[in-house]
């Protein structure tokens, strides 16, 4: 089989690897099949989640073929990251130099090659979905009251207990230093650590710290965290050193890790549309087409039983205007930003209403309460970056109140509770959620399902306990799991 080598360029000029200037070349290889592969090693928590919701085991759960990895490395290529869901790897040649077509053509299992960076653009575009802040003062519980979440969820004690949230972001400076924030952090992974030779998980970046603070901070610290009792696994998929499509591959790898750990919710305030290498830039035609790598991964994550919450983007007052990827993905909850008055924020990216509605819902994205680098509190946070963990945390707490429901059901009741569910538009989607209404709808749904527990053989959230590797301990750990007829079942 002849390998299809493609290099995306704006315009009609094709750029062959030998014709480009020297630089840090990275290639995405699309592979054919998975010979000799084994099912990914799931944590006990992941197996329990799959059993609880009847999630099928399929080819997407098989690792990349070890035979392929060996052949790729024997060809002189270094594997930088991989995706079992997309059956892709990202590679580089010796010292990052360009790789010849003949090298790829000698690997018959490589169906397609994409050049995803050659570091030609000098100035990197903006990376994170933040916006300039506006200072204001008010009771820090007000944001929860605006979406009717304070009494139905927070005061009722539904604060995310028993849930695991994977935060995928750019870094978490100081989190390891503050006991009041890291008390519920069970682990983390810098997806670039192997390339860098060290982890930047807790270095050089406050964006992830601020996003985490919106969910995890206890009220006595001046922020009413929207899921204070949840557990958190922190991941870095965003590079501060460059802006390339490899960050989409790293994001997908991070979410695949979240799946194998048994995460219930993914909160990610990263979005992409333009890169250092112009030929990798996205365009409007890709919306809703499941084409962008990050959107494809996000859709699979949603189908694998996780509730994936992503930022809509801050581009409406800029030239791009529209959503950033993966907010276009159908199986995610894309979150836009509103002001405390309930008006759409001037920067919140515009979406679409056909073939489905995006963004899905809106959260407070101005005058947000966030932690500062010195451990204090600021009320000047602004951006869909902050609206996203606000909504993600509340969805987590809602789900902890009705753990019988699936991620898709939680996503739907939140949509149905929103202020303009019957008349959605491209700016606010279904509108501002009412979490009291969402909880009522969820309880009705549970009643209609005819169950008052998660399942007879699955412990309630407060009875489930896991160690730092996601292994279940205590009641509910007995017997383990097995794969029977393509399904994961408790023994």
DRENVEXBA-145321 format. One line per 3 residues: number of its first residue (from 1); their letters; for each residue x, y, z of C-alpha. Coordinates in pm, whole numbers, plus 50000, padded with zeros to 5 digits. Example, Ala and Ser with C-alpha at 12.3 -4.5 7.8 and 13.67 -1.06 7.14 Angstrom:
1) as) 51230 49550 50780 | 51367 49894 50714
! end
This chain:
1) xxx) 50000 50000 50000 | 50141 50337 49902 | 50151 50588 50186
4) xxx) 49953 50904 50125 | 50175 51195 50224 | 49988 51523 50256
7) xxx) 50103 51866 50366 | 49828 52116 50437 | 49908 52457 50290
10) xxx) 49680 52760 50250 | 49649 52803 49876 | 49753 52553 49609
13) xxx) 50127 52522 49674 | 50240 52184 49810 | 50537 52189 50043
16) xxx) 50744 51870 50024 | 50954 51790 50327 | 51281 51839 50142
19) xxx) 51180 52187 50021 | 51101 52342 50361 | 51344 52540 50570
22) xxx) 51515 52365 50857 | 51307 52363 51174 | 51132 52150 51429
25) xxx) 50937 51922 51198 | 50657 51711 51346 | 50442 51461 51157
28) xxx) 50111 51293 51238 | 50094 50936 51107 | 49757 50769 51053
31) xxx) 49794 50395 51097 | 49613 50097 50944 | 49483 49846 51196
34) xxx) 49619 49738 51535 | 49790 49399 51497 | 49920 49251 51820
37) xxx) 49751 49516 52035 | 49605 49467 52380 | 49321 49644 52559
40) xxx) 49433 49951 52750 | 49502 49897 53119 | 49204 50054 53293
43) xxx) 49200 50148 53658 | 48944 49981 53884 | 48753 50305 53882
46) xxx) 48740 50307 53500 | 48619 49947 53493 | 48350 50028 53747
49) xxx) 48231 50324 53540 | 48219 50117 53222 | 48030 49838 53396
52) xxx) 47786 50080 53555 | 47687 50238 53225 | 47730 49936 52998
55) xxx) 48006 50094 52790 | 48115 49854 52518 | 48477 49753 52468
58) xxx) 48576 49807 52105 | 48877 49862 51882 | 48918 50216 52015
61) xxx) 49014 50060 52348 | 49308 49874 52194 | 49650 50036 52229
64) xxx) 49857 50135 51926 | 50018 49826 51772 | 50353 49759 51945
67) xxx) 50474 49614 51614 | 50409 49948 51447 | 50586 50140 51721
70) xxx) 50889 49918 51684 | 50898 49960 51305 | 50860 50338 51335
73) xxx) 51146 50362 51582 | 51365 50133 51368 | 51309 50383 51084
76) xxx) 51486 50646 51294 | 51171 50827 51410 | 51089 50927 51766
79) xxx) 50729 50884 51883 | 50624 51198 52072 | 50263 51107 52148
82) xxx) 50001 50859 52038 | 49623 50815 52028 | 49453 50478 52051
85) xxx) 49117 50639 51967 | 49239 50794 51641 | 49507 50530 51573
88) xxx) 49766 50800 51517 | 50115 50883 51638 | 50310 51208 51622
91) xxx) 50675 51162 51531 | 50991 51357 51460 | 51310 51272 51277
94) xxx) 51666 51302 51400 | 51713 51638 51575 | 51378 51755 51442
97) xxx) 51494 51771 51083 | 51264 51710 50784 | 51187 51347 50704
100) xxx) 51189 51223 50345 | 50881 51079 50178 | 51068 50754 50120
103) xxx) 51101 50700 50496 | 50724 50705 50536 | 50662 50504 50220
106) xxx) 50880 50227 50363 | 50623 50185 50641 | 50332 50008 50463
109) xxx) 50097 50038 50763 | 50108 50419 50751 | 49798 50529 50561
112) xxx) 49852 50902 50571 | 50109 51156 50687 | 50041 51513 50792
115) xxx) 50308 51774 50847 | 50180 51948 51158 | 50461 52193 51221
118) xxx) 50778 52330 51066 | 50792 52640 51292 | 50780 52889 51006
121) xxx) 50555 53158 51156 | 50753 53394 51379 | 50475 53520 51608
124) xxx) 50253 53267 51777 | 49881 53347 51799 | 49699 53382 52134
127) xxx) 49668 53046 52305 | 49428 53049 52597 | 49067 53147 52619
130) xxx) 49105 53438 52863 | 49004 53802 52829 | 49091 54128 53014
133) xxx) 48932 54150 53358 | 48692 54392 53523 | 48716 54446 53899
136) xxx) 48403 54416 54110 | 48296 54320 54459 | 48010 54101 54580
139) xxx) 47937 53789 54783 | 48136 53503 54631 | 47829 53278 54643
142) xxx) 47643 53512 54405 | 47762 53335 54087 | 47605 53010 54212
145) xxx) 47284 53187 54305 | 47261 53333 53954 | 47219 52982 53814
148) xxx) 47010 52856 54109 | 47283 52622 54226 | 47364 52751 54574
151) xxx) 47066 52612 54765 | 46975 52306 54553 | 47335 52185 54527
154) xxx) 47583 52358 54759 | 47367 52400 55068 | 47208 52060 55014
157) xxx) 47555 51905 55035 | 47594 51806 54671 | 47947 51927 54607
160) xxx) 48094 51657 54386 | 48174 51385 54640 | 48264 51056 54476
163) xxx) 48340 51220 54140 | 48673 51246 53957 | 48736 51551 53737
166) xxx) 49021 51561 53486 | 49139 51918 53425 | 49323 51958 53094
169) xxx) 49503 52290 53072 | 49837 52470 53048 | 49981 52439 53399
172) xxx) 49907 52469 53769 | 50160 52694 53938 | 50148 52690 54320
175) xxx) 49880 52419 54345 | 50135 52183 54499 | 50213 52450 54763
178) xxx) 49858 52520 54883 | 49706 52249 55098 | 49362 52402 55074
181) xxx) 49368 52355 54695 | 49566 52035 54650 | 49377 51848 54926
184) xxx) 49161 51680 54661 | 49423 51651 54385 | 49496 51280 54339
187) xxx) 49758 51305 54065 | 49870 51474 53747 | 50056 51438 53420
190) xxx) 50250 51679 53201 | 50202 51528 52856 | 50532 51688 52744
193) xxx) 50741 51559 53036 | 50912 51286 52833 | 51008 51536 52563
196) xxx) 51130 51800 52808 | 51301 51566 53046 | 51106 51714 53337
199) xxx) 50749 51792 53435 | 50609 52145 53413 | 50286 52044 53586
202) xxx) 50331 52298 53864 | 50556 52546 53682 | 50528 52875 53495
205) xxx) 50154 52895 53431 | 49859 53020 53639 | 49585 52954 53384
208) xxx) 49514 52600 53501 | 49548 52711 53863 | 49280 52976 53817
211) xxx) 49047 52732 53642 | 49095 52471 53915 | 49030 52733 54184
214) xxx) 48680 52798 54049 | 48587 52435 54112 | 48801 52321 54404
217) xxx) 48838 52615 54644 | 48654 52583 54977 | 48421 52867 55069
220) xxx) 48633 52980 55364 | 48909 53079 55121 | 48684 53337 54953
223) xxx) 48573 53139 54648 | 48267 52918 54650 | 48410 52630 54451
226) xxx) 48149 52465 54235 | 48268 52109 54312 | 48465 52139 54635
229) xxx) 48437 51773 54734 | 48533 51619 54399 | 48874 51465 54332
232) xxx) 49094 51614 54062 | 49354 51481 53822 | 49556 51760 53658
235) xxx) 49695 51740 53304 | 49907 51971 53090 | 49844 51942 52716
238) xxx) 49919 52304 52619 | 50274 52406 52535 | 50406 52748 52637
241) xxx) 50695 52710 52397 | 50505 52697 52069 | 50159 52680 51915
244) xxx) 50127 52380 51685 | 49872 52117 51599 | 50062 51871 51815
247) xxx) 49881 52033 52107 | 49558 51882 51974 | 49723 51540 51977
250) xxx) 49847 51598 52332 | 49495 51703 52436 | 49347 51383 52295
253) xxx) 49618 51176 52468 | 49535 51351 52797 | 49164 51277 52762
256) xxx) 49239 50915 52674 | 49439 50897 52998 | 49141 51046 53181
259) xxx) 48924 50768 53036 | 49166 50496 53151 | 49174 50648 53501
262) xxx) 48794 50648 53523 | 48738 51024 53520 | 48372 51124 53520
265) xxx) 48415 51481 53398 | 48669 51662 53181 | 48704 52039 53219
268) xxx) 48924 52207 52959 | 48961 52577 52889 | 49176 52540 52579
271) xxx) 49069 52614 52225 | 49240 52622 51886 | 49197 52758 51536
274) xxx) 49528 52912 51427 | 49890 52800 51457 | 50250 52904 51401
277) xxx) 50240 52714 51072 | 49960 52871 50870 | 49891 52561 50665
280) xxx) 49760 52393 50982 | 49507 52666 51060 | 49145 52556 51088
283) xxx) 48857 52706 50891 | 48480 52743 50928 | 48412 52451 50694
286) xxx) 48539 52214 50963 | 48265 52307 51211 | 48044 52009 51307
289) xxx) 48232 51783 51063 | 48423 51582 51324 | 48735 51674 51130
292) xxx) 48969 51856 51367 | 49177 51607 51564 | 49082 51764 51895
295) xxx) 48710 51761 51808 | 48724 51397 51703 | 48887 51308 52033
298) xxx) 48634 51514 52228 | 48342 51338 52058 | 48487 50996 52135
301) xxx) 48539 51098 52498 | 48172 51192 52519 | 48070 50858 52373
304) xxx) 48297 50677 52618 | 48086 50804 52907 | 48266 51117 53022
307) xxx) 48103 51459 53053 | 48337 51683 52855 | 48307 52058 52922
310) xxx) 48506 52292 52696 | 48535 52666 52646 | 48355 52825 52352
313) xxx) 48639 53076 52302 | 48686 53454 52325 | 48689 53547 51958
316) xxx) 48363 53730 51882 | 48529 54073 51907 | 48823 53958 51693
319) xxx) 48872 53855 51333 | 48789 53486 51386 | 48453 53560 51560
322) xxx) 48347 53197 51589 | 48396 52902 51825 | 48737 52752 51882
325) xxx) 48792 52379 51845 | 48681 52144 52010 | 48377 52352 52110
328) xxx) 48216 52251 51779 | 48203 51885 51883 | 47853 51744 51922
331) xxx) 47918 51530 52229 | 48067 51802 52450 | 47913 52073 52662
334) xxx) 48050 52391 52503 | 48034 52683 52746 | 48005 53049 52652
337) xxx) 48031 53351 52882 | 47771 53589 53021 | 47792 53889 53251
340) xxx) 47643 53893 53603 | 47342 54063 53443 | 47287 53758 53223
343) xxx) 47392 53926 52899 | 47624 53758 52654 | 47981 53879 52705
346) xxx) 48117 54086 52419 | 48403 53841 52359 | 48214 53509 52386
349) xxx) 48252 53327 52055 | 47956 53284 51824 | 47847 52931 51735
352) xxx) 47575 52780 51517 | 47231 52620 51542 | 47251 52373 51250
355) xxx) 47302 52075 51246 | 47302 52109 51627 | 47333 52393 51877
358) xxx) 47667 52538 51990 | 47755 52676 52234 | 47540 52460 52459
361) xxx) 47504 52677 52767 | 47644 52991 52928 | 47820 53054 53257
364) xxx) 47945 53362 53432 | 48254 53472 53243 | 48310 53823 53379
367) xxx) 48393 53932 53734 | 48487 53573 53812 | 48636 53476 54147
370) xxx) 48980 53322 54093 | 49290 53259 54300 | 49592 53489 54258
373) xxx) 49957 53385 54238 | 49999 53476 54605 | 49708 53264 54718
376) xxx) 49462 53548 54753 | 49136 53602 54567 | 49059 53831 54276
379) xxx) 48716 53905 54134 | 48851 54031 53801 | 48865 53700 53615
382) xxx) 48717 53713 53270 | 48682 53474 52979 | 48511 53157 52867
385) xxx) 48811 52989 53034 | 48647 53069 53366 | 48288 53012 53262
388) xxx) 48384 52655 53172 | 48509 52526 53510 | 48222 52712 53674
391) xxx) 47971 52508 53473 | 48183 52190 53477 | 48198 52198 53856
394) xxx) 47825 52248 53890 | 47759 51961 53649 | 47991 51748 53862
397) xxx) 47799 51838 54178 | 47468 51776 54003 | 47589 51436 53888
400) xxx) 47699 51349 54242 | 47336 51402 54348 | 47204 51162 54080
403) xxx) 47488 50918 54002 | 47239 50681 53841 | 47239 50897 53528
406) xxx) 47487 50887 53243 | 47703 51175 53122 | 47475 51222 52821
409) xxx) 47170 51244 53049 | 47339 51500 53275 | 47435 51703 52970
412) xxx) 47077 51693 52844 | 46902 51792 53168 | 47141 52087 53201
415) xxx) 47053 52196 52848 | 46680 52153 52910 | 46700 52366 53225
418) xxx) 46851 52660 53040 | 46680 52994 52987 | 46619 52969 52612
421) xxx) 46603 52595 52558 | 46302 52628 52326 | 46457 52911 52124
424) xxx) 46833 52858 52110 | 47058 53090 51912 | 47420 53102 51798
427) xxx) 47537 53342 52071 | 47398 53183 52388 | 47297 52841 52267
430) xxx) 47031 52709 52504 | 47106 52990 52746 | 47183 53008 53118
433) xxx) 47120 52684 53312 | 46901 52660 53621 | 47059 52386 53828
436) xxx) 46760 52359 54060 | 46545 52277 53758 | 46815 52044 53624
439) xxx) 46816 51855 53953 | 46436 51820 53945 | 46449 51693 53587
442) xxx) 46725 51451 53678 | 46528 51308 53970 | 46221 51264 53752
445) xxx) 46438 51082 53500 | 46574 50852 53773 | 46218 50778 53885
448) xxx) 46111 50701 53529 | 46407 50464 53498 | 46270 50275 53799
451) xxx) 46590 50275 54005 | 46672 50441 54332 | 47034 50328 54345
454) xxx) 47312 50337 54088 | 47288 49960 54050 | 47253 49683 54307
457) xxx) 47611 49562 54258 | 47774 49907 54241 | 47839 50101 54563
460) xxx) 47699 50450 54611 | 47934 50743 54552 | 48009 50789 54922
463) xxx) 48096 50417 54951 | 48342 50417 54661 | 48705 50473 54760
466) xxx) 49012 50472 54537 | 49385 50497 54587 | 49604 50741 54393
469) xxx) 49626 50504 54095 | 49249 50476 54060 | 49228 50131 54221
472) xxx) 48909 50076 54417 | 48960 49992 54783 | 48716 49894 55054
475) xxx) 48356 49789 54984 | 48290 49743 54614 | 48644 49623 54540
478) xxx) 48556 49258 54582 | 48571 49029 54282 | 48719 49265 54022
481) xxx) 48605 49278 53659 | 48624 49078 53341 | 48547 49132 52970
484) xxx) 48262 48911 52851 | 48121 48932 52501 | 48281 49270 52446
487) xxx) 48140 49413 52770 | 48314 49486 53098 | 48135 49309 53384
490) xx) 48187 49276 53758 | 48298 48923 53855
! end
